[in-house]
Amino acid sequence: MDAYTSFAQVYDLFMDNVPYEQWGEYLNELFKEYGIEDGLLLDLGCGTGKLTRYLAEKGYDMIGVDYSYEMLDIAKRQSNDSILYLLQDMREFELYGTVRGIYSACDSLNYVLEEEEVKEVFRLANNYLDPGGLFVFDINTPYKYRELLAENTFAENREEGSFIWENYFDEEEEINEYDLTLYIKDIDGRFQRFEETHFQRCYDLETIKRLLGEAGMEFVAAYDAYTKEPVSEESEKILVVAREHGK
């Protein structure tokens, strides 16, 4: 789970192609569809807080949880005091009370590498949701890891920094290794080199459904992520809707 240290400095720069506003509006409408129009929401794996801030602007009271101090530091500097940020591991997060809804975006759950640990995240979500509360999360699919990331290398060069992103997918372990080499410009205009390694596990939808059930949650729906289209064999990311199902 250790990740996003040096990369936190340039995360928003290199993630500027992610349609956060579109995702935020999708989540807003989805929660409303299930009768959650206000109250407390938890952003689990909030990163630099872009979605957290968006939903706060929509009238929700927001809590953001992330395991990266560097990410939370950026989130806090960009937010007002109305958002509560907590430095916690999603596998053992603790809240002061229950919330109406929880969401986890940007494939945060793929960073949880063991099925038992994913189940524990689901159990905790069930525990901290109001009766009938909603847990919405996205995950990268096996198709994305096998066919799109696989053994591929990606690179991007910006004035403020550059990265080289190498992928290695272990078919037997179903774990994707990301090796990141970063060149980040400092305040003196010089570039410093940093290296990070991230690991993600791929889970198919049937495994997710099983783990939700074992954790006491009710599976509600799954979509091709951030649409209402059904999941297909070529879905790169899926969005799962689950509901609190009794403590």
N, C-alpha and C positions, 0 to 999 in steps of 0.2 A: 504493500500500500504506500510505501515511500515513493513519492513522485512530485513533480512540479516544484522544484526548488529554483534553479537558475531559470528554467523555462517560464516561471511565473512572471518574470520581468517583461517578457515579450509575448505572453500568452494572448492577450487581446489583439496585439498587432497581427499575429499570424492566424488568429481565428476570426478575422474580420469578414470572412466569407460565410460565417454561420448566421443564419437569419434569426437572431435572438428575438427581435420584435415579433416576427411571424410565429415563432414557437411560443412566446409569451401570450400572444392573443389566443392561440390555439388552446393553451392550458387554461386561460381565463374562461373561455367559452365552454371548455369541457367541464370544469368545476361547476359552472353555472348550470350546465345541463343536468348535473346531479344535485342541484339545490344548494351548492356552496357558493354564495355570492359575496361573503365577507367573513370576518373572523380570522383566526390564526392559520397560517400555512407554513409548512416546513420545507425549505429547499435543502435537500440532502445531497451533499457534494456540490455546494454552491459555487465553488471556484472564486472568480473575481466579482461575483454578485450581479452580473448583468440581468439575468432572469429575476433574481430576488428584487432588484430595484424596479424592474418593469411591473411586477405584480404588486409591489407596494404602491406604485402610482395608480394602480387599478382599485385601490381601497382595501387591500388585505393587510393584516398585521403579519409581518414576516419574521421568520427565524431562519438563519442560514447556518448550516453545519458543514465544515470541511476539515480535512486532516492536514492540509498544507497551511502552515503559518504564513508563508509568503503570499499565498493566494488570498487569505483572509485579510492580511495587512492591506493589500490593494483594494479589496472590497470595502473595508472600513473607511479608507481614505476617500472613496468615491461615493459613500452613502451618508445619509443623515443619521441622527441618533435614534430614529424610530425603529431601525432594524437591529435585531439582536443577533450577533454572530458568535458562534461557539466553535472552539477548536476541539473537535472530537472525531474519532474514528466511527464511521457509519456502522461498523460491526458491533459496536458497543455504546451507541449514543444514548444520552440521557436528557430528558426534558423535565421542566418543572411541572408540567401538566399535560393534558391532551390537546390535540390540534384537530381542526376540521379536515385538513387535507395535507398530504405529503406528495412531493414530486421529486424525482431524481433524473436529471437530464445529462446530455453529453456523455453517454455510455459509462457513467460513473460505476454502475454495478458490475460492469465487465472487469473492473479492477479487483473485484473480490474473487479470489482464485479457487476457493473451495466451496463445494455445494453446501456443506454444513454451515459455512459462514454466510452464504447467501440466504439460507433458511433463517439464520439468526437475524439478519437485517429485516426480513419479512416479519419475523415474530415481534421484533421491537416496533416495527411500523404498526402492526396490529395492536400492540399494547398502548401506543401513544396516540392512536386515533380515537376521536369521538365515536360513539356508536354509529355504525353505518358510514363512517368516514372513508375517504378515498385515497388510495395510493396509486400514483401514476408514475411510470418510469419508462425510459427507453434503454434498449440494449442493441449493440451491434450483433449481427447475425453470423452464423457459420459461413454463409455465402460470402459475406464481406471479407472475412478473414481468409478464406480459401481462394477466392477468385479475384479479389480486388487489392488486398494488401499483400497476402502471400509472401513471396520473396522480393517484393518490389522496393525500390528506393525512390524517395521523393525529395526534392530540394526547392528552396525558395530564397530569393535574395531581395532584401529591402535596404533602404538607406540606413535604417536604424538597427538592422540585424539580419542575419541569415541563418538557415538551418539545413541540415542534411538528416533525413529521417529514413532509416533502414529497418525493414521488417523481416522477421523470421517466424514462420508459423510451424509449430510442432504439432503434427497431425495426431500423434498418439496421445499427448497430454492436452491437446486442444487449447494451447496457450500461445498467444502471439507476443513476441518480444519486439519492442520498439527501441532501437538505439538512436538516440538523438545527439547530434553534434551541433552546438549553438555558437554563433559568433555575435556577441552583443556589444554595442557601442557604449562606452562609459562616458562620464561627464566631460572628459578631456578629449573626446572624439576618437579614442583608440578602441580597437576591437579586442575583446577578451573571449577566449575559447572555453566553453563548458561542455561537459558530456553528461548525459543522463540515460538511464535505461528504465523503461516502463514495461510492465507485463499486464496483459489482459487475457481473460479466459472467455471462450465462446460457449454460450448456452443456447440450446434450441428451445423452441416454445413449449414443447411437451415437458421438458425438464423444469422450466419456470413454473408451469401449471402445477406440476407435482410438488415442487418446493413450497409454493404458495399454500396449497392444501395442507401439507404437513405442518406449516407454520400457523394454521388456523385461519388463513385468509380466504376470501371468496374471489375466484377469478371471474371477472366481468366481461372483458373484451380485449382484443388485440388488433392493432391496425398497422399497416405500412406507416412508419413513423410520421407524425404530424400531418396525417390525412385521415379520412374516414374510409380509405380503401382497405380491402382485406389483405392480410399478409400473403405474399407470393413467394415462390422459390427464389426470386431475384430481389427480394426486399433486402436492402443493405442495413437498415435499422428498423426495429419494430417498437411500437409503443404499447405498453400493457396497462390495463386499468384493473385494479383489484380493490376489494372493499373489506373493511373491518367486519369480522364475522363472529363477534363475541369473544370475550377475554377468557 
